[in-house]
């Protein structure tokens, strides 16, 4: 009897209740969906490798798909066999060539970003141990300032005649991303080949994109939203435009990857484009005035805002069609959510593998999904299959697409001589989504100025973590349990925003007490 026959016989002879049968069926279906793998990223781009149309346009020129893929295969041959390479990309063709080449050769890309501090860079290198550090020549001074000795430009990687390279497996490491806006050792999140392929499938299903279209990805490619947008465009055979957004719009862009900051800049630029069909945004949800202003200059564009996270990938989306149809909180296909103790937990085939950490003499993945479920501390509710978000359960904000943790900012403030107490909150901002604001209590004798506090913070915090507002207060508001009342502090700081120079001192005599219990 064959194994199939034995399995069928065993199944037929097993006595099960209807509930058990339904439970097993649901579990088996979910397992099948989570292990099914579609075509991987580089293979999708390779399908267009013979086309003579433009693949990528940057400020210096353009390359066709044939030229782009030839450079990819030569670079892939050179890096094949390496485990990881670190890349600090800018908005240039060479950066995309190196990223795609590594992914084609099964080499993981450690995606550096320009906001790293020297110690954070050292931590990343110590954990990831990249075989190569690659950056555009304009970024070499920055990377050397972080402590790197050897830094290669994309064009400096020895070109090798194209040769067969190992085919990456679905579960192999594709990308190591570095969390933004934190102090101390950064978190290194790992995405594998299959999870990105699954994410590309969702984009393919939702957006009409193909040859002949032009995708504007105007943000620097060290931001995963814009890197993903560029790579997705290449997998669909579209032309990817890395130039400034107003330039791309004047060149008949059909799709625009954006964040609220860029959307506001476009709305205020006076440039109007009738060619854009899709605007795809991440980071903080657009405020209504921003969406209205953008729709006025891009009248034929559907506006889609993704909710997700580096660890979760796509979770849900809001979408406004040009005919007035509105969709809010729609879960992406195959995404399951649960609310546990008010926190949103997510399960899908797009989740990350875990955080890359060094334990003793080896690296390992930690704090990944548990039984397939993951939370990043967001609060929300689900009704009729639609997700409503209430904000972060953790002390975290998203500023212009970058995650900023508030606790390290408070620690940096408390390290300033003369600062006795400090509290940091996020305030809404139409352009950036959210911005950090700080209230500090200073000593009565030898009082320190806000300007001196700012100068100190610039030496210890990444740019996205610098508070836009620093206000001197008599006392920090506390809850009846003695904890910082962030809601009350935010109400105070919202009234004392800086005007003019960011170095302008901001003080307030207002003392905010805890609300009556």
N, C-alpha and C positions, 0 to 999 in steps of 0.2 A: 504494500500500500504506500502510495506516495505521501509526502508531507502534506500536500494540499488535501488529499483524500482524508488523511487523519484529522486535519484541522476541521474539515467540513463535518466529519463524523462526530468529533468532540463537541462542535457547536450545536449539532442537531440533538445530541443526547443530553446537553446541559439543560437543567430546569431553572428558568429565570422568571422573576416577576416582571410585569410590564415596566415598572419603575426602573429596575436594574437594567433592562434592555435599553430603555431610553437614555439612561445615564451613560452606559457604555458606548452607545452610538454617538452621543454628543462628544464624549471624550475622544473617541477615535477620529471623528471628523475634524475636531480642533487640532489633534496631533498631525493629521494629514496636511491640513492647511499650513501649519507652522513649519513643516519640514519640506514642503513643496518649494522648489527653487526655479525661478525663471532665468532668462539669459542674464549673465553678469554684465557689469557696466562697460568694461572695455570692449567686450564682444559686440555690444550694441553699437558702439561707435565704429567698430571695424566694418560693420555692414555698409557704411557710407564711404569707405576708404578710397574708392575709385572715382568718386564724383569730382567734377572740375569746379563746382561752385565754392564760394568762400565758406570756410569753416569758422574762422575767428578773425575779428577785426579789433585792433587796439590803436593807441594813439600814434603808433609808428607805421602802421600798414595792415596788411591782411595776408592770410595764407588760405589756400584751397584745402579741401579735404584730402586730396592726394598728397599735398605737401605736408600737411599736419600729420597724417598717419605715417608718412615716411620718417619724419622726425621722431614720432612716438616709438616706432619699432626700433630705430637705431639707439635711442636712449634706453629703451627697455632691455635691449641686448647688453648694454653697458652696466646696468644696475642689477640684472638678473642674478639671483643667488644671495643678494643682501637681504637682511631681515627687515630693516626699517631705514628710511631716509627722512631727515627733517627738512621741511620746506617752509620758507617764509615767502608766500606768494604776494605779488602785487597784481595790478590789472594789466597783465601783459601775456602775450602768446607763449613765451618761454615757460612761464610758471605753469600754464595749463598743460604744455607738452610734458613737463617733468611729472606732474601729478598723474596724468593718464598713463604715462609710460610705466610708472611704478605699479599702478593698479593693474595694468596689463601683464606685468611680469610677476604678480603675486607678492610685491614688496609693499609693506605697509607705509603709509604716508603719515608722518608726525606733523600735524598742521600747526606751525607756530603762528603767533600773532604779534603785531607791532606794539601792543600794550604791555608785553611782558617786562618784568624787572629782571635785573641780572641774576638775582638769587633764584627766581622762578625758572629762568632759562637753565640754570645749573641743575635745578631739581629735575626738570624735564629730561635733560641729557643723561643724568645719572640713572634715571629709571628706564628710559627708552633705548639708550645706547645706540643712536643712529650711526650707520656706516658712513653717512654723507650728510653735510649740511648745505642746502641750496637756497640761494636768495638772489634776487635781481641786484645788479651792481649798485643801484641806488640805496639798497638796504645793507650793504656790506659794513659800513661804518657802524650802523646800529647793532648788527650781530657781533662784530668784533668788540663793541662796547659792552655787550653782555658777557664777554669772556671767551668767545669762540676763537680758535686759532685759524683753522682752515675753513674757508667758506667758498663754495663754488657758485658761479653764475650758471644759469641753465645751459648757456652755450659752451661753458667750460667742461661739461661732462664729456669725456672722450667718446666721440661718435664711433659706433661700431657698425659694420655691415649688418643689415637686418638678418636675424637668425631666429630659429624657433626658441621660444622661452617657455618655462613651465606654465601650464594652465592653472590659474588659481582655483582653489576649491571653494565651495559656497561658504564654508565656515571659517575660512582663513581671514586673518586680520586685514582689513582694508584701510582703516583710518584711525589714528589716535588724535583726538582733539584735546585742546587745552582750555579749561574753563577760564573765563575772563573776569577781571575785576575783583580778584581776591588777593589776600596776602597769605604768606606761609606757603607750604608746598601746594602747588596747583593740583586740581583733580584732572586726571587723564582718562577721558572716556573712550571706549573702544567700540567701533562699529565694524561688523564683518561684511564680507562681500554680499551675502544673501540678504542682509537687512537693507542694504542700499538698493539692491535689485528690487526688493519688495516695495520700497518707497518709490522708486521709478515707476513701477506698475501703477501705483495710485495716481501719480501725476499723469501718466499716459491715459488713464481712464477718465480723468476729470477735465483735462485741457486739450483743446484742439491745436496741436502743434506738429509741424512736419516740414519737409523741404520747401523752400521758398519763403518761410517765415524768418523773422529776425528777432532774436532774443536779446534784450538789453539787460545786462547784469552789471550795473554801474558801480556797485560797492566793491571795495578791495576784496580780493579772493581769500584773504585770511579769515573772512567771515563765512561760516559754513552755508548760510542762506544763499549768498551770491556764488560761492563755489558750486553748490548743488545746482543752482539755476543754470550756470554755464555748462556743467556736465550734462544736465538733462537736455539742454538744447542740442548738444553734440550727439547724444544718443538718438535724437529724432531727426537728424539731418538738417537742422536749421542753421542759420548763421548767427553766431554769438558775438555780440558787440560789447566790448569792455570799456568803451569810451564814456565820457561824461554823459549823463542822461539826456541833457538838452540836445547834445550833438547826435546821439542815437535816435532821439525822437524825430529830429529833422531829416534823418536818413531812413524814415519809414519803418521804425520798429513796430512789430506786431505784438510783442509780449514784453512786459517790464517787471523785473524782479525788484522789489522795493522794500524799504522800511519807512516808518512814519517820517523820519528826518528827511529822506530823499523825496518822499511824496510832497511834503510841504515846500521844499525847494523848487520842485517842478511847478507846483500850483502858483508860486509867487514869481516864477521866471517870466511869465507872459507867453511862453511857448505853448502852442496848441497843436495837438496831433490827432488827426482823424483815423490814423492807421492802427493805433493800438487797440487790440481786442481783449487782452487780458492784463490785469495788474495783479501780481502775486506778492503778498506782503507777509512778513513774519514780525516777531518782536511784539511790543505792546499793541493792543487793539487800537485802531484808529478812532479818534474822537469824531463825532458827527461833523463838526466844522471842517475837519481835514478831508473827510470823504467827499463832502459837498464841493470843496474847493478843487479837489483833484478831478472829480467828475466833470467840472466845468471846462477844464482844459483837455481832458481825454474823454470826449462825449460818447465814443463808441466802445468803451472798455467796460468789461465786467470786472468788478473789484472783489478779489478773494483774499481773505486774511486767514492764515493758518494758526492754529494753536498746536504747540508741540514743545519739545525740549530736546537738547542734545542726546539725552538718554532715551527719549521716547520716540523720536521722529514725529511723523504726523499723528495727530490724535483727532482733531476736529477742525472744521472751517466755517467761516461766515462768508456769504457770497451775495453780492448785489448785481443783478443783471441790468442791462441798459433799459429793458422794458419795464423795470420797476419791481421785478420779482426779488424777494429777499429770503435768504436761507440763513439761519443762525444756529450755531452749535451742532451742525451736522457731523456725525462721526464718520470718519473714513471707513471704507469697506473693510471688514475683517477686524476692526478695533473693538475690543470689549472694555467697558469701564465699570468700576465698582466704587462706591463711596464707603469708606471705612473710617469711623471717628472723624467725619467731615472731610477727610483727605481723599483726593482722587487717586485711585489705583488703575493702571492701564495694562492690558495684555494685547499683544499683537505680534506679528512676525517681523516688525520693524524695530523692535527694542534693541538697545545696545547690549554688549556682552558683560560689561562691568567696568570698574575703574582699574587701570593698570597701576600696580603698586610694587614697591621693592620690599620684600621681606627677607632679611638676612642677605644671602648672596644670590637670590634669584627673584625674578619678577613673577607676579601672579595677578589674577583678576579678583577683585573684591567688590562687595556691595552691589552685585548685579541683581537682576530679577530673581524673585523668590517664587518658585512654582509657576514661573511664567509671568508674574505680576510685578509691576514697578510703580513707585510713586516718587515725585520730586518735590512733594510738599505743597502742591497746589490744592486749594479748597474749591469744591464745586458741588453741583447737584445734577441729576439726570431725570428728565421727565419726558415721556413719549419719545425716547430715543434721542433727545436733544440735550447737549451738555451746556450748562450755565456755569461760568467760572466766577469765583468770589475773590480771587487774589491768592497770593502765596501764604501758605501756612507757616513757612519758614521766613526768616528775616532776610528776604531777598527781593530785589527789584530787577526789572529789565530796562536798561537805558540805551536807546538807539540800537537795539538788537543785541546788546551785550549784557550778560548776567553780572549783577553787582551784589555782593553780599554786604550787609550793613554792619554786622558784628566786627569784622576787621577794621572798618572805618572808625568805629567807636574805640577800638583798642589803640589805633594810631593817634586819635585825639587825646586819649588819656595818657599817652606817652609824652605829650608836650608839657614841659615844665610850666606850671601855672594853671593848667586845666584840672579842675577838681572833679567834675562830672561831665559826662557827654552822652548824648542820645542822638541817634540818626534814624531818619524816616525817609520814605519815598513820597514824593509829591507828583501829582499828575502834570504832564506837559504835553501840549498838542504836538510839538515837533519831535520830541525824543521819546515820547511815551511816558517815561517816569524819570525823575532826577532825584538824587540824594540831597538831603538838607540836614543840617546838624544844629542842635542846641547845646551850648556849653555853659557850664558854671565855672567862673574863674576866681582866683584868690583876690581878696580885697586889697592885700598889700602886694606890691610888685606885680600889678595886673598886666596880663599879656594882651597884645592887640590881635584882632582878627587877621590882619595882614601877616603877622609873624606866624600865626597858626597855619595859614595857607602855605607860607613858604616851607614850613616843616613838612606838611602833608605831601607837597610835591616831591619831596625826596624819598618818601616811603610808600606812596600809593600809586597804582597805575592811573592813567588819565581818566578812565571811565568812573573810577571810584571817588574822584575829588568832589566834595559837596559843592553844589551850586550856591547854596545858602549856608552861611555860618552865622548864627545869632547867639549873642551873649544873653543868657536869661538868669533871673534871680535863683530859680530852682527848677529842676525837671519835674514834670507832672508824674505822679505815681498812682497806680491802682490801689484799691483798699488793701490788697495783699502785698503792697510795697514794691511791685514791679513797675518798670517804665511804662507809662501809658502812651503808647505811640500814636494813638488816635488823637489824644489831646495835644501832644507835641506837634503833630502835623497841622492841626488847626491853627496853632500859634505861628509856626514857621511859614504857613501859606500867606500870612499877612505881612511878612517882613522880607520878601524876596529882594535880592540885590537889584540895583538899577545902575547901569553903566559898567564900569570896570569891575571884573570879578574880585579885584583886591579891595574894593570899597568896604570899609568896616560896616558891619551890621550889628546893631545892638537893640535890645528891647528891655524895657523895665517891667514887662508884663510877667507876672508869676502865675503859672497855670497849675492849679491844684487838682487833685483827683475829684471826679464828680461825686456827689453825695451817693452813698450806698443805700 
